[in-house]
Amino acid sequence: MFRILTPVDFSEGSNKACHYALQLAAGVPGARLLVLHCFQDYLADAVPASAANLNPSERLAEGVLHRNETEALEQLEVLYEELKQKARSMGSSLHIERTFTHGLPEEEIPEQAERFRPALVIMNTKGESSFGRAVFGTVSTKVIDEASVPVLTIPNQHDGAIPGRILYATDIGKTDVADIDRIRQLFGHLQPMIYCVHISDDPEEDREKLLALQQNLQQSAPENDIRYALLEGEDVAQSLQDFARSENIDLLALATQERGTLESLFNPSLAKKMVLHAPLPVLVFQGKV
C-alpha cells in the first residue's frame, strides 16, 4: 500500500508540501495520506505539570498555551477538510488521515513514520516561527538522519508540479540499482524520465564506471526510461543545479551511504545546502552498504 506522511506547521510552504503529496498519491489506488502536526510551544516548559496553586503569571501562560493548542487543532481540521475536498474534486478515492501530537517535530516525525510505515515522508524545508521558535528550519535534515524511509523536501518557491523528469545523482556505488528501483516504485505511475548523472573529477575512469552501471541497469530493468550524463565540475551542487535547469528537471534524488550520515556523493554540509537551498524538490534515500 502506498502511504505518504506529511508534517505540517500551517505555513504556506508546508501547505504546498501537503498539496504536492496529495497530487502524488491521488493517482495510486488504495493510497493513504497522513497529515501530521507536532504541537510544541515554548510556554510549555514555563507552566508546571499540575494546574493547582498556579500564580497569576503561570495561569496566564497556561491560558495562552491552551489557546495556541486549540488554534492548532482547528487549523489541522481546516487543512484536513480542504485536502479531502480537493481529492474528491480530482475524482480520487485517496484515504486522508490527520494526527495531532505533542513534542518536537524532529523527534515526533521519525516516531510517527515508524508507526505509520509510509513509503515516503514529504515535508517543507522551512516553516514560520511560533513565538520566536522556527518550527521546521533544519528539521528536515534531522528527519533525514533519523527516518528509515525516503524523505522528499519541498522548497518554499516550488510551483507544485509533480515530477516528470527526475535527476538521480549517482556516485556510482552499491546502492544505485536499488535506488533507481525505489524511484520507479515511488513515481512509476507518473512515468517520469530519470536522468542518472555523475559529477566527475576523473572523466576517463568514471566514464567506464558509468557505462558499467548503465549495462547493469539495463539487465535488471530494461525499461527505456533512463538517460545518462557525466559532468565535469568542482562545485557539485552548482553543477547539478545547472544541469537541472538546462533539462527542466522537476526533482533531484540522491542517496546517503548509510542511514544517519549525509555522506556519499554529498558531504554533510553540501547535502544540507542542497536540501535547504535547492530551488527544486530533493529526495533523499537512506542507502545501505
C-alpha positions as protocol buffer text, in pm:
chain_id: "A"
residue {
  index: 1
  type: MET
  ca { x: 0 y: 0 z: 0 }
}
residue {
  index: 2
  type: PHE
  ca { x: 132 y: 344 z: -100 }
}
residue {
  index: 3
  type: ARG
  ca { x: 147 y: 567 z: 209 }
}
residue {
  index: 4
  type: ILE
  ca { x: 275 y: 922 z: 246 }
}
residue {
  index: 5
  type: LEU
  ca { x: 340 y: 1106 z: 573 }
}
residue {
  index: 6
  type: THR
  ca { x: 336 y: 1486 z: 554 }
}
residue {
  index: 7
  type: PRO
  ca { x: 426 y: 1700 z: 859 }
}
residue {
  index: 8
  type: VAL
  ca { x: 274 y: 2050 z: 863 }
}
residue {
  index: 9
  type: ASP
  ca { x: 320 y: 2369 z: 1063 }
}
residue {
  index: 10
  type: PHE
  ca { x: 44 y: 2554 z: 872 }
}
residue {
  index: 11
  type: SER
  ca { x: 290 y: 2782 z: 694 }
}
residue {
  index: 12
  type: GLU
  ca { x: 238 y: 2842 z: 322 }
}
residue {
  index: 13
  type: GLY
  ca { x: 534 y: 2617 z: 248 }
}
residue {
  index: 14
  type: SER
  ca { x: 405 y: 2319 z: 446 }
}
residue {
  index: 15
  type: ASN
  ca { x: 63 y: 2359 z: 286 }
}
residue {
  index: 16
  type: LYS
  ca { x: 238 y: 2340 z: -52 }
}
residue {
  index: 17
  type: ALA
  ca { x: 404 y: 2016 z: 60 }
}
residue {
  index: 18
  type: CYS
  ca { x: 61 y: 1878 z: 157 }
}
residue {
  index: 19
  type: HIS
  ca { x: -88 y: 1953 z: -181 }
}
residue {
  index: 20
  type: TYR
  ca { x: 219 y: 1807 z: -353 }
}
residue {
  index: 21
  type: ALA
  ca { x: 169 y: 1487 z: -153 }
}
residue {
  index: 22
  type: LEU
  ca { x: -199 y: 1485 z: -245 }
}
residue {
  index: 23
  type: GLN
  ca { x: -123 y: 1514 z: -618 }
}
residue {
  index: 24
  type: LEU
  ca { x: 141 y: 1242 z: -594 }
}
residue {
  index: 25
  type: ALA
  ca { x: -82 y: 994 z: -408 }
}
residue {
  index: 26
  type: ALA
  ca { x: -415 y: 1072 z: -575 }
}
residue {
  index: 27
  type: GLY
  ca { x: -347 y: 855 z: -878 }
}
residue {
  index: 28
  type: VAL
  ca { x: -244 y: 545 z: -683 }
}
residue {
  index: 29
  type: PRO
  ca { x: -529 y: 304 z: -598 }
}
residue {
  index: 30
  type: GLY
  ca { x: -557 y: 239 z: -224 }
}
residue {
  index: 31
  type: ALA
  ca { x: -309 y: 513 z: -131 }
}
residue {
  index: 32
  type: ARG
  ca { x: -317 y: 679 z: 212 }
}
residue {
  index: 33
  type: LEU
  ca { x: -201 y: 1025 z: 318 }
}
residue {
  index: 34
  type: LEU
  ca { x: -133 y: 1110 z: 684 }
}
residue {
  index: 35
  type: VAL
  ca { x: -110 y: 1480 z: 773 }
}
residue {
  index: 36
  type: LEU
  ca { x: 84 y: 1531 z: 1096 }
}
residue {
  index: 37
  type: HIS
  ca { x: 112 y: 1836 z: 1320 }
}
residue {
  index: 38
  type: CYS
  ca { x: 359 y: 1833 z: 1609 }
}
residue {
  index: 39
  type: PHE
  ca { x: 246 y: 2089 z: 1865 }
}
residue {
  index: 40
  type: GLN
  ca { x: 529 y: 2239 z: 2065 }
}
residue {
  index: 41
  type: ASP
  ca { x: 515 y: 2573 z: 2243 }
}
residue {
  index: 42
  type: TYR
  ca { x: 795 y: 2742 z: 2430 }
}
residue {
  index: 43
  type: LEU
  ca { x: 544 y: 2829 z: 2705 }
}
residue {
  index: 44
  type: ALA
  ca { x: 501 y: 2460 z: 2787 }
}
residue {
  index: 45
  type: ASP
  ca { x: 828 y: 2450 z: 2979 }
}
residue {
  index: 46
  type: ALA
  ca { x: 723 y: 2751 z: 3183 }
}
residue {
  index: 47
  type: VAL
  ca { x: 393 y: 2602 z: 3303 }
}
residue {
  index: 48
  type: PRO
  ca { x: 400 y: 2339 z: 3582 }
}
residue {
  index: 49
  type: ALA
  ca { x: 251 y: 1998 z: 3504 }
}
residue {
  index: 50
  type: SER
  ca { x: -14 y: 2048 z: 3773 }
}
residue {
  index: 51
  type: ALA
  ca { x: -265 y: 2330 z: 3739 }
}
residue {
  index: 52
  type: ALA
  ca { x: -306 y: 2352 z: 4117 }
}
residue {
  index: 53
  type: ASN
  ca { x: -172 y: 2654 z: 4305 }
}
residue {
  index: 54
  type: LEU
  ca { x: -71 y: 2846 z: 3992 }
}
residue {
  index: 55
  type: ASN
  ca { x: 30 y: 3205 z: 4040 }
}
residue {
  index: 56
  type: PRO
  ca { x: -126 y: 3471 z: 3810 }
}
residue {
  index: 57
  type: SER
  ca { x: 158 y: 3469 z: 3555 }
}
residue {
  index: 58
  type: GLU
  ca { x: 151 y: 3087 z: 3537 }
}
residue {
  index: 59
  type: ARG
  ca { x: -227 y: 3090 z: 3486 }
}
residue {
  index: 60
  type: LEU
  ca { x: -182 y: 3342 z: 3205 }
}
residue {
  index: 61
  type: ALA
  ca { x: 83 y: 3124 z: 3042 }
}
residue {
  index: 62
  type: GLU
  ca { x: -140 y: 2818 z: 3072 }
}
residue {
  index: 63
  type: GLY
  ca { x: -428 y: 3008 z: 2910 }
}
residue {
  index: 64
  type: VAL
  ca { x: -210 y: 3119 z: 2617 }
}
residue {
  index: 65
  type: LEU
  ca { x: -77 y: 2765 z: 2572 }
}
residue {
  index: 66
  type: HIS
  ca { x: -431 y: 2622 z: 2572 }
}
residue {
  index: 67
  type: ARG
  ca { x: -542 y: 2884 z: 2319 }
}
residue {
  index: 68
  type: ASN
  ca { x: -246 y: 2808 z: 2093 }
}
residue {
  index: 69
  type: GLU
  ca { x: -321 y: 2436 z: 2106 }
}
residue {
  index: 70
  type: THR
  ca { x: -689 y: 2492 z: 2028 }
}
residue {
  index: 71
  type: GLU
  ca { x: -598 y: 2712 z: 1730 }
}
residue {
  index: 72
  type: ALA
  ca { x: -355 y: 2449 z: 1600 }
}
residue {
  index: 73
  type: LEU
  ca { x: -621 y: 2178 z: 1626 }
}
residue {
  index: 74
  type: GLU
  ca { x: -864 y: 2397 z: 1434 }
}
residue {
  index: 75
  type: GLN
  ca { x: -604 y: 2469 z: 1164 }
}
residue {
  index: 76
  type: LEU
  ca { x: -536 y: 2099 z: 1125 }
}
residue {
  index: 77
  type: GLU
  ca { x: -907 y: 2028 z: 1086 }
}
residue {
  index: 78
  type: VAL
  ca { x: -946 y: 2303 z: 823 }
}
residue {
  index: 79
  type: LEU
  ca { x: -649 y: 2168 z: 624 }
}
residue {
  index: 80
  type: TYR
  ca { x: -781 y: 1812 z: 654 }
}
residue {
  index: 81
  type: GLU
  ca { x: -1123 y: 1912 z: 514 }
}
residue {
  index: 82
  type: GLU
  ca { x: -958 y: 2115 z: 238 }
}
residue {
  index: 83
  type: LEU
  ca { x: -748 y: 1818 z: 128 }
}
residue {
  index: 84
  type: LYS
  ca { x: -1047 y: 1583 z: 133 }
}
residue {
  index: 85
  type: GLN
  ca { x: -1246 y: 1824 z: -81 }
}
residue {
  index: 86
  type: LYS
  ca { x: -960 y: 1860 z: -331 }
}
residue {
  index: 87
  type: ALA
  ca { x: -919 y: 1481 z: -353 }
}
residue {
  index: 88
  type: ARG
  ca { x: -1292 y: 1446 z: -427 }
}
residue {
  index: 89
  type: SER
  ca { x: -1271 y: 1716 z: -696 }
}
residue {
  index: 90
  type: MET
  ca { x: -991 y: 1516 z: -859 }
}
residue {
  index: 91
  type: GLY
  ca { x: -1208 y: 1205 z: -858 }
}
residue {
  index: 92
  type: SER
  ca { x: -963 y: 1032 z: -625 }
}
residue {
  index: 93
  type: SER
  ca { x: -1052 y: 779 z: -356 }
}
residue {
  index: 94
  type: LEU
  ca { x: -737 y: 872 z: -161 }
}
residue {
  index: 95
  type: HIS
  ca { x: -776 y: 797 z: 211 }
}
residue {
  index: 96
  type: ILE
  ca { x: -664 y: 1101 z: 414 }
}
residue {
  index: 97
  type: GLU
  ca { x: -593 y: 1099 z: 787 }
}
residue {
  index: 98
  type: ARG
  ca { x: -467 y: 1360 z: 1034 }
}
residue {
  index: 99
  type: THR
  ca { x: -273 y: 1325 z: 1358 }
}
residue {
  index: 100
  type: PHE
  ca { x: -202 y: 1583 z: 1629 }
}
residue {
  index: 101
  type: THR
  ca { x: 92 y: 1510 z: 1859 }
}
residue {
  index: 102
  type: HIS
  ca { x: 284 y: 1696 z: 2129 }
}
residue {
  index: 103
  type: GLY
  ca { x: 660 y: 1730 z: 2102 }
}
residue {
  index: 104
  type: LEU
  ca { x: 950 y: 1841 z: 1886 }
}
residue {
  index: 105
  type: PRO
  ca { x: 897 y: 1777 z: 1513 }
}
residue {
  index: 106
  type: GLU
  ca { x: 1244 y: 1626 z: 1472 }
}
residue {
  index: 107
  type: GLU
  ca { x: 1154 y: 1366 z: 1737 }
}
residue {
  index: 108
  type: GLU
  ca { x: 787 y: 1309 z: 1658 }
}
residue {
  index: 109
  type: ILE
  ca { x: 817 y: 1274 z: 1279 }
}
residue {
  index: 110
  type: PRO
  ca { x: 1051 y: 969 z: 1286 }
}
residue {
  index: 111
  type: GLU
  ca { x: 832 y: 810 z: 1557 }
}
residue {
  index: 112
  type: GLN
  ca { x: 517 y: 861 z: 1351 }
}
residue {
  index: 113
  type: ALA
  ca { x: 700 y: 724 z: 1046 }
}
residue {
  index: 114
  type: GLU
  ca { x: 775 y: 406 z: 1240 }
}
residue {
  index: 115
  type: ARG
  ca { x: 409 y: 377 z: 1337 }
}
residue {
  index: 116
  type: PHE
  ca { x: 250 y: 466 z: 1003 }
}
residue {
  index: 117
  type: ARG
  ca { x: 522 y: 300 z: 788 }
}
residue {
  index: 118
  type: PRO
  ca { x: 496 y: 533 z: 488 }
}
residue {
  index: 119
  type: ALA
  ca { x: 672 y: 476 z: 158 }
}
residue {
  index: 120
  type: LEU
  ca { x: 770 y: 842 z: 168 }
}
residue {
  index: 121
  type: VAL
  ca { x: 785 y: 1143 z: 401 }
}
residue {
  index: 122
  type: ILE
  ca { x: 714 y: 1473 z: 224 }
}
residue {
  index: 123
  type: MET
  ca { x: 789 y: 1796 z: 407 }
}
residue {
  index: 124
  type: ASN
  ca { x: 864 y: 2161 z: 350 }
}
residue {
  index: 125
  type: THR
  ca { x: 1218 y: 2275 z: 422 }
}
residue {
  index: 126
  type: LYS
  ca { x: 1125 y: 2594 z: 602 }
}
residue {
  index: 127
  type: GLY
  ca { x: 841 y: 2699 z: 826 }
}
residue {
  index: 128
  type: GLU
  ca { x: 718 y: 3003 z: 1010 }
}
residue {
  index: 129
  type: SER
  ca { x: 817 y: 3091 z: 1363 }
}
residue {
  index: 130
  type: SER
  ca { x: 590 y: 3023 z: 1659 }
}
residue {
  index: 131
  type: PHE
  ca { x: 667 y: 3269 z: 1941 }
}
residue {
  index: 132
  type: GLY
  ca { x: 1020 y: 3310 z: 1816 }
}
residue {
  index: 133
  type: ARG
  ca { x: 1096 y: 2943 z: 1751 }
}
residue {
  index: 134
  type: ALA
  ca { x: 1135 y: 2829 z: 1388 }
}
residue {
  index: 135
  type: VAL
  ca { x: 929 y: 2513 z: 1359 }
}
residue {
  index: 136
  type: PHE
  ca { x: 1089 y: 2349 z: 1057 }
}
residue {
  index: 137
  type: GLY
  ca { x: 1413 y: 2524 z: 961 }
}
residue {
  index: 138
  type: THR
  ca { x: 1673 y: 2248 z: 965 }
}
residue {
  index: 139
  type: VAL
  ca { x: 1425 y: 1991 z: 1099 }
}
residue {
  index: 140
  type: SER
  ca { x: 1420 y: 1838 z: 752 }
}
residue {
  index: 141
  type: THR
  ca { x: 1788 y: 1741 z: 770 }
}
residue {
  index: 142
  type: LYS
  ca { x: 1739 y: 1598 z: 1120 }
}
residue {
  index: 143
  type: VAL
  ca { x: 1445 y: 1391 z: 996 }
}
residue {
  index: 144
  type: ILE
  ca { x: 1658 y: 1263 z: 707 }
}
residue {
  index: 145
  type: ASP
  ca { x: 1915 y: 1147 z: 962 }
}
residue {
  index: 146
  type: GLU
  ca { x: 1656 y: 968 z: 1177 }
}
residue {
  index: 147
  type: ALA
  ca { x: 1385 y: 840 z: 943 }
}
residue {
  index: 148
  type: SER
  ca { x: 1412 y: 491 z: 796 }
}
residue {
  index: 149
  type: VAL
  ca { x: 1221 y: 585 z: 479 }
}
residue {
  index: 150
  type: PRO
  ca { x: 1295 y: 823 z: 190 }
}
residue {
  index: 151
  type: VAL
  ca { x: 1234 y: 1191 z: 264 }
}
residue {
  index: 152
  type: LEU
  ca { x: 1122 y: 1436 z: -5 }
}
residue {
  index: 153
  type: THR
  ca { x: 1172 y: 1804 z: 79 }
}
residue {
  index: 154
  type: ILE
  ca { x: 971 y: 2076 z: -97 }
}
residue {
  index: 155
  type: PRO
  ca { x: 1119 y: 2430 z: -110 }
}
residue {
  index: 156
  type: ASN
  ca { x: 901 y: 2732 z: -48 }
}
residue {
  index: 157
  type: GLN
  ca { x: 944 y: 2863 z: -401 }
}
residue {
  index: 158
  type: HIS
  ca { x: 839 y: 2538 z: -571 }
}
residue {
  index: 159
  type: ASP
  ca { x: 548 y: 2579 z: -811 }
}
residue {
  index: 160
  type: GLY
  ca { x: 384 y: 2249 z: -713 }
}
residue {
  index: 161
  type: ALA
  ca { x: 444 y: 2048 z: -1032 }
}
residue {
  index: 162
  type: ILE
  ca { x: 474 y: 1676 z: -970 }
}
residue {
  index: 163
  type: PRO
  ca { x: 782 y: 1513 z: -1126 }
}
residue {
  index: 164
  type: GLY
  ca { x: 802 y: 1426 z: -1493 }
}
residue {
  index: 165
  type: ARG
  ca { x: 1182 y: 1449 z: -1502 }
}
residue {
  index: 166
  type: ILE
  ca { x: 1394 y: 1319 z: -1213 }
}
residue {
  index: 167
  type: LEU
  ca { x: 1767 y: 1374 z: -1173 }
}
residue {
  index: 168
  type: TYR
  ca { x: 1932 y: 1088 z: -982 }
}
residue {
  index: 169
  type: ALA
  ca { x: 2276 y: 1199 z: -864 }
}
residue {
  index: 170
  type: THR
  ca { x: 2500 y: 893 z: -853 }
}
residue {
  index: 171
  type: ASP
  ca { x: 2847 y: 839 z: -712 }
}
residue {
  index: 172
  type: ILE
  ca { x: 2843 y: 503 z: -897 }
}
residue {
  index: 173
  type: GLY
  ca { x: 2815 y: 298 z: -580 }
}
residue {
  index: 174
  type: LYS
  ca { x: 2649 y: -14 z: -447 }
}
residue {
  index: 175
  type: THR
  ca { x: 2303 y: 133 z: -396 }
}
residue {
  index: 176
  type: ASP
  ca { x: 2238 y: 275 z: -745 }
}
residue {
  index: 177
  type: VAL
  ca { x: 2030 y: -13 z: -881 }
}
residue {
  index: 178
  type: ALA
  ca { x: 1820 y: -30 z: -562 }
}
residue {
  index: 179
  type: ASP
  ca { x: 1777 y: 349 z: -552 }
}
residue {
  index: 180
  type: ILE
  ca { x: 1656 y: 372 z: -911 }
}
residue {
  index: 181
  type: ASP
  ca { x: 1420 y: 82 z: -843 }
}
residue {
  index: 182
  type: ARG
  ca { x: 1280 y: 279 z: -547 }
}
residue {
  index: 183
  type: ILE
  ca { x: 1238 y: 587 z: -765 }
}
residue {
  index: 184
  type: ARG
  ca { x: 1034 y: 376 z: -1005 }
}
residue {
  index: 185
  type: GLN
  ca { x: 826 y: 238 z: -720 }
}
residue {
  index: 186
  type: LEU
  ca { x: 750 y: 585 z: -583 }
}
residue {
  index: 187
  type: PHE
  ca { x: 692 y: 768 z: -910 }
}
residue {
  index: 188
  type: GLY
  ca { x: 634 y: 494 z: -1168 }
}
residue {
  index: 189
  type: HIS
  ca { x: 264 y: 579 z: -1203 }
}
residue {
  index: 190
  type: LEU
  ca { x: 375 y: 920 z: -1336 }
}
residue {
  index: 191
  type: GLN
  ca { x: 604 y: 759 z: -1596 }
}
residue {
  index: 192
  type: PRO
  ca { x: 892 y: 1004 z: -1538 }
}
residue {
  index: 193
  type: MET
  ca { x: 1218 y: 1021 z: -1730 }
}
residue {
  index: 194
  type: ILE
  ca { x: 1513 y: 951 z: -1498 }
}
residue {
  index: 195
  type: TYR
  ca { x: 1846 y: 1123 z: -1558 }
}
residue {
  index: 196
  type: CYS
  ca { x: 2133 y: 930 z: -1399 }
}
residue {
  index: 197
  type: VAL
  ca { x: 2406 y: 1192 z: -1353 }
}
residue {
  index: 198
  type: HIS
  ca { x: 2758 y: 1169 z: -1212 }
}
residue {
  index: 199
  type: ILE
  ca { x: 2982 y: 1465 z: -1131 }
}
residue {
  index: 200
  type: SER
  ca { x: 3339 y: 1364 z: -1209 }
}
residue {
  index: 201
  type: ASP
  ca { x: 3691 y: 1482 z: -1140 }
}
residue {
  index: 202
  type: ASP
  ca { x: 3833 y: 1188 z: -1343 }
}
residue {
  index: 203
  type: PRO
  ca { x: 3619 y: 1163 z: -1659 }
}
residue {
  index: 204
  type: GLU
  ca { x: 3811 y: 879 z: -1827 }
}
residue {
  index: 205
  type: GLU
  ca { x: 3782 y: 638 z: -1535 }
}
residue {
  index: 206
  type: ASP
  ca { x: 3431 y: 745 z: -1442 }
}
residue {
  index: 207
  type: ARG
  ca { x: 3304 y: 713 z: -1799 }
}
residue {
  index: 208
  type: GLU
  ca { x: 3381 y: 341 z: -1786 }
}
residue {
  index: 209
  type: LYS
  ca { x: 3212 y: 308 z: -1446 }
}
residue {
  index: 210
  type: LEU
  ca { x: 2901 y: 490 z: -1568 }
}
residue {
  index: 211
  type: LEU
  ca { x: 2886 y: 264 z: -1875 }
}
residue {
  index: 212
  type: ALA
  ca { x: 2908 y: -43 z: -1649 }
}
residue {
  index: 213
  type: LEU
  ca { x: 2625 y: 99 z: -1435 }
}
residue {
  index: 214
  type: GLN
  ca { x: 2416 y: 156 z: -1747 }
}
residue {
  index: 215
  type: GLN
  ca { x: 2468 y: -203 z: -1859 }
}
residue {
  index: 216
  type: ASN
  ca { x: 2381 y: -330 z: -1512 }
}
residue {
  index: 217
  type: LEU
  ca { x: 2061 y: -127 z: -1501 }
}
residue {
  index: 218
  type: GLN
  ca { x: 1957 y: -237 z: -1849 }
}
residue {
  index: 219
  type: GLN
  ca { x: 1997 y: -601 z: -1747 }
}
residue {
  index: 220
  type: SER
  ca { x: 1800 y: -566 z: -1424 }
}
residue {
  index: 221
  type: ALA
  ca { x: 1530 y: -336 z: -1565 }
}
residue {
  index: 222
  type: PRO
  ca { x: 1531 y: -288 z: -1942 }
}
residue {
  index: 223
  type: GLU
  ca { x: 1273 y: -6 z: -1940 }
}
residue {
  index: 224
  type: ASN
  ca { x: 1376 y: 281 z: -2166 }
}
residue {
  index: 225
  type: ASP
  ca { x: 1321 y: 549 z: -1903 }
}
residue {
  index: 226
  type: ILE
  ca { x: 1680 y: 638 z: -1806 }
}
residue {
  index: 227
  type: ARG
  ca { x: 1928 y: 876 z: -1964 }
}
residue {
  index: 228
  type: TYR
  ca { x: 2290 y: 905 z: -1853 }
}
residue {
  index: 229
  type: ALA
  ca { x: 2524 y: 1201 z: -1819 }
}
residue {
  index: 230
  type: LEU
  ca { x: 2880 y: 1254 z: -1697 }
}
residue {
  index: 231
  type: LEU
  ca { x: 2952 y: 1609 z: -1588 }
}
residue {
  index: 232
  type: GLU
  ca { x: 3282 y: 1773 z: -1500 }
}
residue {
  index: 233
  type: GLY
  ca { x: 3294 y: 2029 z: -1224 }
}
residue {
  index: 234
  type: GLU
  ca { x: 3440 y: 2106 z: -883 }
}
residue {
  index: 235
  type: ASP
  ca { x: 3121 y: 2256 z: -742 }
}
residue {
  index: 236
  type: VAL
  ca { x: 2890 y: 1955 z: -724 }
}
residue {
  index: 237
  type: ALA
  ca { x: 2585 y: 2148 z: -607 }
}
residue {
  index: 238
  type: GLN
  ca { x: 2619 y: 2410 z: -878 }
}
residue {
  index: 239
  type: SER
  ca { x: 2683 y: 2150 z: -1150 }
}
residue {
  index: 240
  type: LEU
  ca { x: 2370 y: 1959 z: -1053 }
}
residue {
  index: 241
  type: GLN
  ca { x: 2157 y: 2271 z: -1038 }
}
residue {
  index: 242
  type: ASP
  ca { x: 2287 y: 2391 z: -1375 }
}
residue {
  index: 243
  type: PHE
  ca { x: 2203 y: 2053 z: -1530 }
}
residue {
  index: 244
  type: ALA
  ca { x: 1861 y: 2051 z: -1364 }
}
residue {
  index: 245
  type: ARG
  ca { x: 1788 y: 2395 z: -1504 }
}
residue {
  index: 246
  type: SER
  ca { x: 1903 y: 2309 z: -1857 }
}
residue {
  index: 247
  type: GLU
  ca { x: 1699 y: 1985 z: -1867 }
}
residue {
  index: 248
  type: ASN
  ca { x: 1390 y: 2119 z: -1688 }
}
residue {
  index: 249
  type: ILE
  ca { x: 1432 y: 1870 z: -1403 }
}
residue {
  index: 250
  type: ASP
  ca { x: 1144 y: 1854 z: -1155 }
}
residue {
  index: 251
  type: LEU
  ca { x: 1310 y: 1661 z: -872 }
}
residue {
  index: 252
  type: LEU
  ca { x: 1663 y: 1582 z: -753 }
}
residue {
  index: 253
  type: ALA
  ca { x: 1724 y: 1240 z: -593 }
}
residue {
  index: 254
  type: LEU
  ca { x: 2034 y: 1134 z: -400 }
}
residue {
  index: 255
  type: ALA
  ca { x: 2134 y: 867 z: -151 }
}
residue {
  index: 256
  type: THR
  ca { x: 2323 y: 867 z: 175 }
}
residue {
  index: 257
  type: GLN
  ca { x: 2578 y: 592 z: 211 }
}
residue {
  index: 258
  type: GLU
  ca { x: 2425 y: 461 z: 530 }
}
residue {
  index: 259
  type: ARG
  ca { x: 2131 y: 568 z: 740 }
}
residue {
  index: 260
  type: GLY
  ca { x: 2213 y: 851 z: 975 }
}
residue {
  index: 261
  type: THR
  ca { x: 2503 y: 1001 z: 778 }
}
residue {
  index: 262
  type: LEU
  ca { x: 2463 y: 1254 z: 499 }
}
residue {
  index: 263
  type: GLU
  ca { x: 2770 y: 1132 z: 315 }
}
residue {
  index: 264
  type: SER
  ca { x: 2842 y: 951 z: -15 }
}
residue {
  index: 265
  type: LEU
  ca { x: 2823 y: 1187 z: -314 }
}
residue {
  index: 266
  type: PHE
  ca { x: 2739 y: 1474 z: -81 }
}
residue {
  index: 267
  type: ASN
  ca { x: 2931 y: 1554 z: 234 }
}
residue {
  index: 268
  type: PRO
  ca { x: 2714 y: 1665 z: 526 }
}
residue {
  index: 269
  type: SER
  ca { x: 2745 y: 2040 z: 467 }
}
residue {
  index: 270
  type: LEU
  ca { x: 2676 y: 2006 z: 95 }
}
residue {
  index: 271
  type: ALA
  ca { x: 2379 y: 1776 z: 150 }
}
residue {
  index: 272
  type: LYS
  ca { x: 2233 y: 2025 z: 395 }
}
residue {
  index: 273
  type: LYS
  ca { x: 2289 y: 2301 z: 142 }
}
residue {
  index: 274
  type: MET
  ca { x: 2105 y: 2107 z: -129 }
}
residue {
  index: 275
  type: VAL
  ca { x: 1809 y: 2018 z: 94 }
}
residue {
  index: 276
  type: LEU
  ca { x: 1768 y: 2367 z: 237 }
}
residue {
  index: 277
  type: HIS
  ca { x: 1853 y: 2582 z: -64 }
}
residue {
  index: 278
  type: ALA
  ca { x: 1793 y: 2390 z: -388 }
}
residue {
  index: 279
  type: PRO
  ca { x: 1512 y: 2553 z: -587 }
}
residue {
  index: 280
  type: LEU
  ca { x: 1352 y: 2216 z: -663 }
}
residue {
  index: 281
  type: PRO
  ca { x: 1232 y: 1922 z: -452 }
}
residue {
  index: 282
  type: VAL
  ca { x: 1506 y: 1695 z: -314 }
}
residue {
  index: 283
  type: LEU
  ca { x: 1450 y: 1323 z: -245 }
}
residue {
  index: 284
  type: VAL
  ca { x: 1697 y: 1159 z: -6 }
}
residue {
  index: 285
  type: PHE
  ca { x: 1732 y: 783 z: 31 }
}
residue {
  index: 286
  type: GLN
  ca { x: 1891 y: 625 z: 334 }
}
residue {
  index: 287
  type: GLY
  ca { x: 2129 y: 399 z: 145 }
}
residue {
  index: 288
  type: LYS
  ca { x: 2281 y: 76 z: 274 }
}
residue {
  index: 289
  type: VAL
  ca { x: 2631 y: -57 z: 221 }
}
